[in-house]
């Protein structure tokens, strides 16, 4: 009964004091789920849409003379898959990061090779003399989507997210927001284009959506968010005095005037338990990156979780990638002592099972 009650409390704690780091790590999966749902709805509408009204006989598409339209290509899809594998590798680290980097590079090389082939095939026909009269727009019956800032904005949002995945913290949250905002704008433009296409199936006339204005407000907002994230990430703001770390009587540790005694210890700083090794976590980062312990002998790890409201643990993984020690997480700010059994000599990786990112990974040497 007691264990069942503890299990219920552990489940409820995820809602009362959620693990924000784990929630942020789920953002790429949430974005992927949203994309899959949007595509599923789009394909369902296309499959149930009535046939295009183009008269008694369907008009076979034919490219007018002097107009080059590249054929169908899988390169954008392959590049998207490679980019997803790279992002997944950045999150999980280890061999997956190498596999993701190789996959992304191969898909980009394939796209480059395909582009070169198209250019070499069409180069000779692309140097035709210009006509005497240049038309303002494509020929009748040809629809060319207008200019768009969405690819540029999407690339900026992806870059900001990559910065966040590397450095974590504020930059990760701001990068995720930037990518979601830029992709939603792209989705809005795609919906407008789709509606124009459906309208053309009924009227026979396809009109381009208006040319976009320069997104100065969005670009400025992204720049302000990124700069603000860098300032918050580096700790420039807020000032230390505002956190009580400096400039406040309780933080300086000074003894009362005229006491003549040593500085008084902080009342809020509880002493840590005694152990062989101490590992400290702040935010979503291990402050302790390496430690040494005796091999073939049981030892203890004092885990000081200083991240208030965030759960962390310290697990050990051997050189083959097998988890040899699986400890229970604790919610900060608190500390605990992990009893570690005798392990063979060698180099191990200690990691937080809830946040398997580079910032929460270290090296343990047993000898």
N, C-alpha and C positions, 0 to 999 in steps of 0.2 A: 504493500500500500504506500509506504514511504517513497519507494522508487518511482511508482506511478505518479505520485504528487510532484516529485522533482522533475519528471519528464514533462508534465503539464506546465510547470513553471518555466522550464527551458523553452518550450514552444511559445508561450506567451511573451517571454522576454524578447523574442525576435520582433514583436510588434510594439512593445513598450519602448525598448532601446534598440532599434534596428542597427544592423551592421552597415553603416553608410558606405564603407569601402567595398563590401561585397555587392551592394546595390549598384554602385557606379560601375563595377566590373561587369554587371549584367546589361549595361547600356548597349554595347554592340549586338548582343543577342536580341534585345528588344527592337533595335533598329532593323535587324534582319527579319524578325517576325513581322514587323510592320510592312516591310517591302514585300514579303511573301503574300501577306493578306491583300495588299493593294493589287499585286499582279493577279492573284486568284480572282478578285472581283472584276478586274479588267478583262481577263480571259473569259469569264462567265458572261459578261455583257456582250463581248464580241461574238461568242458562240450562239447567243440567243438573239442577236440583232437581225433585223430583216435584211433581205438581199438588197444590194444597191440598185437604185432606180436609174438605169442608164439607157432606157429604151427597150426595144424588143430584142436586141442582140447585144451581148456584152462586148464592150470595146476592149480589145487586147492592148495592154500597155505597150507603148513604143516610144523610145527616147527620140526627140527631134534631132535633126542634123545639127552638128556643132555643139551639142550638149553632152557632157560626160557625166554619167551617174555611176559611181562604183557599185559593183555587184554585192550580193549578200556576203556577210563576213561574220565569223564567230569570234574575231579578235576582241571586240569590246567585252563579250561575256567571259572569255578566258582571262582577260586582264582583270575583270572584277573578281573572278574566283581567286586569281593569284594575289590580289590586294587583300582579300578576306583572309587567306591563309597567312599572309604576312602580319596582319593585325592580330590574328589569333596567336601567332608565334610570339609577338611582342608581349601579349598578355601572359601566356603560359611559360615563355622562356625555354631554355634548354634546347634539345634537338628540334622541337617544333619551330623555333625561331629560324634555325638554319634551313629547314625544309620550306618554310614560308618565304624566306628570302630567295631561295633557288626557284621556287614556283613563280614568284612575282617577276623575277628577272627573265625566266624562260618565256612567260606570256608576253612580256614587253618586246623581247627579241622576235618572237613570232609575228607580232603586230608590225614591227619595223620591217621585217623581211617581206611581209605581204604588201606594205606600202611601197617599198622599193620596186616590187614586181609590177604593181599597178602603174607607177610612175614610168618605168622603163617601157611598158607596153603602150602607154598613151602619149609618151613624149613627142613622138613624131607627128601625131595627129593634133597635138595641142598648139602647134605653132602656125595654124592656119591664119591667113590674113584677116584682119578685122573687117566686118561689113561696113558699108558706107554709113548706115544708120544704126546706132546702138540703141536698143530698146531699153526702156526703164522697167526692168523686171523680167521674169522668165517668160518664155513663149506661152501662147494659149494652151491650156490643158496640162501644164507642168506646174506643180506646186513645190516651191522651195521654202522651207522654214526660214523665217527672218532671223536676224542676228540676236544673240542671247548672251547675257552675262552669267548664266547659270553654271556652265562648266567651270568658269574661273572661280565663282563663289563656292562651288562644290569642292574644288581643289584646295581653296583656302580653308574651308571647314575641315577637310580631311587632314590637312597639315597641322591645324591646331589640335585636332584629336590625337594625332601621332605624338606631338609635343606632350600632351597630357598623359598619354600612356607611358612615355619615357620618364617624366618627372613626377607624375602623380599629383595628389593634392588639388589645389585650386585650379591648376592648369588642366587637369583631367576633367573636372566639372565644366569649365568654360569651353574646352574643346568639344565635349559632347553636345553642349548647347549650340555651339556654332555649327556643327555638322547637321544637327537636326533642323535648325532654322534654314540653312542653305538647301538641304534636300527637300524640305517642305515647299520652299519657293519654286524649286525645279518641278516638283510634282504639280503645283498649281499651273505652271506654264504648259506642262504636258497635257493636263486636263483640258485647257483652253484649245490646244491644238487638236486634241481628239474630238472635241465638240464641233470644231470647224470642219473636220473630215466627215463627221456624221451629217452635218448640214449639207455638205457638198454631195453626198450620196443621194440626197433628196431633191436638191435644186440644180445640181450639175455645175455649180460655181464654187470654187474654193478660194477664199480670200485669206491672205496672210494676216496674222494677228499684228497689232500695231508694234512698231519698233520700240524696244524698251529704252527707258531713260537710264542714265548712269546711276547705279545704286549707291550714291554718295552717303546717304544716311546709314545704310546697312554696313558699308565698308568702314565708315567711321565708328559705328558701334562695335564691330568686331575688333577694330584696332584698340579701342578703349578697354574692352573686356580683356584682350590679350595682355596689354600693358598692365592693367590692374591685377591680373592673375600673376604676372611675373613679380610685381611688387609684393603681393601677399605671400607668394611662394618663397621669396627670398627673405621674408621676415622684416623688411624695411618698415612696413605698417602692419598692425598698429605699433606705436612706440612701446618700448619695453616698460616704461614707467606706467603705461596704462594697464599692463598686465600684472602689476605689482612686483615685477622682477627687479626693478631699479627705481630709485627716487621715492620709495615709500618706506615709512618707518619699520613696518613689519617685515619687509623683504631684505633690509640691509643687515639684519642680524645684530645691530648695535645694541650694546647693553644700556640700561637706563642711565641717565646722567647722574654722576656722582657715585655709582655703584662700585666702580673700580674693579669689577669682576670681568670674566671672559664674556664674549658675546653669547646671548641666550639662544638656544636652539629653537628653530621654528616649531610652533605647536602643531602645525598641520603635517609636518614631515615625519611619518611613522618610520621607525627603524626597519630595515629589511631583515628577513630571516637569514640565518647562517647557512651557507652552502659552499660547495667546491667551485662552482662557476656561476657568474651572474650575467644574465642577458636582459637588456633593457629595450623596450619598445616605446616610441613616441609617435603619435599619429598613426600613419600606415607605413612605418619605417622601423627597422631594427637599428638602434643606435650602436649596438654591439655587432660587429661584422665577423669577428673571429674569436675563438677561444680554444684552449688546450685542456685536456683531461687525461687521467691515467687510463691506459688500455688494460683489458682483462681484469678490471676492478670496478665494482659498483661506485657510482659517484652521484652527486646531486647538482641540479641546475636551479638556481634562484631566478625566477622569471618576474621581472618588475615591469608590469604593463601600465605605463603612464598615460595611455590614450583613454581619456574619460569617455565612458559609454560605448567603447569599441571592444569587441572580443578578439583576442589573439591567443596563439599557443606556440609551442616550440616542439617541432617534430624532427627526427633525425632520419636521413636517407643515406644509404651506403653508396659506394662507387658504382654498383650495378643498377642503381635507380630504385632499389627496394626500400620501402619505409620500414625501418627496424625499430623505431620508437614512435608511438602515436599517443601524445598527451592530450588531456582535456583542455579546451580553451577556458580562459578566464576573462571576465569583463573588467576593463579598467575604470577608474584607477585603483589597482590592487596588485598584490603580489602573491606568489605561491612557490612551493618547492616541488620540483619534479624529481622523483627517484629513478635513476637510470641504472639498469642492470649492466653486468660486465659485457663489454663489447671488444671485438678484436682490434688490434692496432690498425690504423689507417686514417684516411681523410674522409670525412662525412660532410654532408650538407644539412644545415639546420634551416628550417623553413616554417612559415606560418601556413597551416593547411587552409585557413579561411581566406588568406590573401597571398596566393602563390605568385608573387611578382618579384622582380629583381630587388626592390627596396626592402623586402622582407625575406631575404635569403642571405645566409652567411656560411662560413666554413669552420668546421670543428676538426681539430687534429687530436687523435688519440695515440699516445705513445708511452 
